[in-house]
Every structure is written in structure tokens, then in C-alpha cells.
Amino acid sequence: MRAARIGRLESITRREDPRPPQGAAVRAGILIVAAALLLAGRSVRAQQPSIAGSPGAAAVAEQHAGTPSAARFYFPCAVAVDAEGNLYVADSRNHAIRKVSAQGVVTTLAGAAGVGGSQDGSRSTARFWAPYGVAIGKAHTLYVADKVNYTVRAVSANGEVTTLAGGAGEQGVIDGSGSAARFFRPSAVAVDAVGTVYVADGDGHTIRRVTPDGVVTTLAGAPGRQGSIDGIGDAARFHTPEGLATDAAGNVYVADFSNHAIRKVTPAGKVATFAGLAGVDGAADGTGSGARFTTPAGVATDKAGNIYVADTGNHTIRKIDPDRVVSTLAGLARSAGSADGAGSTARFDHPWGVAVDPSGTVYVADMGNHTIRKVTPNGVVTTLAGMPGTPGSSDGAGAPQPR
């Protein structure tokens, strides 16, 4: 039965990428989708679109419903928040970037729902292919890890999309400038105070650095060589890094998905394991290597030095304080669901991305539920936008909530 499910997942992975996948790409694609759908033992058929790369019939029917709480997402993988309280969502299977205003109104900022591609352009004329990561930089520029296009894109405040680095459809782990650089399924982006963009190059098992003018270098890890070794630069190893965040000092925190750990990379490229134990999954709270995670996919940092983790395989949101003490902010380990509530009474379904605002409120791309969730500093969870278990692509007004 499990082999049959894996076969169906490989079929979906091939549909998402029109280019013939190669060994590592297929394995990592299966791994990531399997983590989102099979750890809970669910069938993919209910999530599968009726036409490859397009929303299912229910999504098409509701696209112009325009009723309160009518907004829908389709496997949202990442979320970012700006200074005004607007959220930006990488809506992966809709191949689009969505915006949730501070008033709870959901719109499509760039891309066309259900239409994959790699075209630069303005708003709905632009195309993405399975965008997985978003981060806010200077002048409200949004950076996107356009995973299956193997590129890093930039979206201006008015929705103009350009390609910052990488060549669409050209995979690899090559440093260089602009379109001469290559990425291998970039999964996440983060931006530091000076505008440098960091990229979790998932299938390349590396952390890359992109200057504002598009010059790409490798900060840590060795291309194509997975592992868990701490070290400096290319002596360090990662295993499918999925999430990134930066702090005020320029350090980069990495959700090292297949190592079940949170790693820290200094500006000089020195890598250390910050929390969790490489290769050992679990759900235990604790300090440093005494804590356990299961396939963490997202990280975010606040100004106080706390780190928030989307602990995807555990269906929980975790918090790491500056002393490396790990606690569970919301959700119950290994218990998937969609319930709003406080602390362990709340439920998530494979949360994939997190962001935090200046007040300490955490926003979650709850991928398996197709929703955006909100977690207060004391762990009270509400659903901000989307309908649990109902994929789609419609814009609409969610229930406005104070932020």
C-alpha cells in the first residue's frame, strides 16, 4: 500500500515539473510531498487537481464567489509579513503569490492561479512554477524561491516580477551573476538588513547568498553532498534544507529538513547545530541537542532572538529561546487536524512556513489544511484565511482580526 502511494506521489511530482526529473530531484520531490501527505497516511487523490497544474473543479467553481471567508489556497508553503501587517503567501500548487491585507482581504499579487511557467511581467502576466519561499526586503520588494523553475525571483510593491538569479529550467549548483548562476530546487529565501538574499538550495544541500545585483555565491555546504557535519563553508553538510531566517547580527538559521535539526550559519559561513540532533527525529522539548524535531520545514526569528519553527512532521509550532531552550507553542505532536484553540488543543496539518511580526504574533502556512493560521504569543491559534481541507484559488475577504 505504501509503495502504491509513493508511486502516485512520483506521478504528481513529475506533473509539477515539465522537465524530465533526475534521480536526486525525484527522490527529494517524493520526500517532501510524502512528508506533507503520507506521514499522516492520507491518500493524495482528494488533493489531486482534475487537470495537471490547474485547480480542481471545486476551485474553479468558487473562483468568483466573492463571499466572506471565500479565499482559498492550494498547498501554501511559506508566509512573510511586512511592517504594515500585510502577509505574503507562496501558494505553491496555484503557482501564485498571494497577499492577505491587514484587514483580512486575500488577493493575488502575481502569477495566474493554476498556470505554471517562468515568465517575468506584471501581476497576472508573470508566471511561477511551485513557489516555495517568500521573504520581504527593502522597498517592499518580495523575494521568491521559485522552486521548480530553479530561480530566485523579485516582486516589486506594484506586482512587477523579475528574475534576480538563476536560469529557468536550468538546474545546478553554480555560482555566478544573474542568469549564469544555477540553483537546484531552491526551497526558501531570507533577507538581511543590507538586502542580501539567502537561499536554501534544497536539492543542492547548500545555503547560497545573492547580492542585491544578483551575484550568487555558496555560503555553506558542498553541492550535491548531503550530510550533517558542522564546519566552515564547504566543509559543512546539510540534508535538504527547507527553511531560512536571518537575525539582526546577520546569522542565518536553517530548518534542516531531513536532518531533523535547526542549524545556525554565521556571516563567515561557520555552521553549527543549534537545536535537535542530526538524524534523530522526535518531538521532545528540551535544550539544544536534547530537543527533537521531525522534518522541520520553516523558521522565523523575532527581535528578542527567539526562533519559531514549523515542525512539519510533528504538526506543531515550536519556539527556541536565545538560550536554545525548545518549547511547543501550539499543536500536539503527531496529531494532525485543523482545530483552532490554545496551546496543545490546537491542531495543524503539516505546517510548512512561519513568519513573526513585531508583536510576537506568528503566522503559519498550514500546508495540509490549505489555510493561513495565526498564533498569539501565548499560543492561541485562529484561522486567518482559507478553509481547512478545501483547496482552491479564489480571492476573497477573510474574517478581519486584530494583529
Sequence and secondary structure as in RCSB ss.txt:
>XXXX:A:sequence
MRAARIGRLESITRREDPRPPQGAAVRAGILIVAAALLLAGRSVRAQQPSIAGSPGAAAVAEQHAGTPSAARFYF
PCAVAVDAEGNLYVADSRNHAIRKVSAQGVVTTLAGAAGVGGSQDGSRSTARFWAPYGVAIGKAHTLYVADKVNY
TVRAVSANGEVTTLAGGAGEQGVIDGSGSAARFFRPSAVAVDAVGTVYVADGDGHTIRRVTPDGVVTTLAGAPGR
QGSIDGIGDAARFHTPEGLATDAAGNVYVADFSNHAIRKVTPAGKVATFAGLAGVDGAADGTGSGARFTTPAGVA
TDKAGNIYVADTGNHTIRKIDPDRVVSTLAGLARSAGSADGAGSTARFDHPWGVAVDPSGTVYVADMGNHTIRKV
TPNGVVTTLAGMPGTPGSSDGAGAPQPR
>XXXX:A:secstr
 HHHHHHHHHHHHHHH  S   HHHHHHHHHHHHHHHTTTT  STTTS SSTTS  HHHHHHTT   TT    SS
EEEEEE TTS EEEEEGGGTEEEEE TTSEEEEEESBTTB     EEGGG   SSEEEEEE GGG EEEEEGGGT
EEEEE TT EEEEEESBTTBB  B EEGGG BBSSEEEEEE TTS EEEEEGGGTEEEEE TT EEEEEESBTTB
     EEGGG   SSEEEEEE TTS EEEEEGGGTEEEEE TT EEEEEESBTTBB    EEGGG  BSS  EEE
E TTS EEEEEGGGTEEEEE TT EEEEEES TT B    EEGGG  BSSEEEEEE TTS EEEEEGGGTEEEEE
 TT EEEEEESBTTB     EE      
